[in-house]
Amino acid sequence: MLDKGIKPIVSEYHILWEALKNYEAKLDKMSSMTTDEDQEVIYDEKLQDIEGILNSLQISAKSDFGLELK
């Protein structure tokens, strides 16, 4: 059976990490600046999703390459 998902190399882990951290900062800023409560909830849900993805990425990087992403 074929493996599912992606298998990034070290440099790709760093790129993904940096991109997600930048998007997280952007969403955090947008969430704090909005006056629309519904939009704030949407931003906050995305922030929670990104947190989960970042945690998964850290685990995978550690498992695959012993890489510490911070």
N, C-alpha and C positions, 0 to 999 in steps of 0.2 A: 504494500500500500504506500502511496505517496505521502510525504510529510505535508502538513498544512501549515500555513502561516509564512512569515518571512524569517530569514536567517541573516540578519545584518552582520557586516564585518565591523571591526573596531571603529573605523572612521565614520561609518554610517550610524553607529550608536551615538557618537558625539554630535553628528548633524541632527539626528532626530531629537536628542536631548535638548540641544540649543533651540531648535525650532519650537518645541513644545513649551519650553520655559519662556520664550519670547511671547508666544500666543497666550500663555497663562497670565503673564504680566499685562498684556493688552486687555484681556477679558476682565481682569481684576480692576484695572483702571476704568473701563467702561461700566462695570457694575457699580463702582462707587460714585460715578458721575451721573448716572441716569436718575431721572425723577419718576420714571415709569416703573411701578412695582412689578408688573408682569415681565417687563424686559429684564429687570434685575434678577428675577427668579430664573429666567432662561440663561443669563450669564452665569449665575451661581451653579446651575445644574451642569453647564459645560465645564466650569472650573472643577467640579467634583469628578467629572469624567476624565479630565486631563490628569488630575491627581492619581487616579487609578491607573491610567496609562503610564504615567511616569514611574509609579511603583513597579509595574510589570516590566518596564524597560530596565529599571535598576536590577531587578532579579535576573532577567535574561542576560544582561551584560555581565553580571557577576558569575552566573552559571557558565556562560559560553567562553568568557575570556578572563575571568577574575578581575574584571574592570569595575572600578568604583566611579559611578556617575554622581556628581554633586552640583 
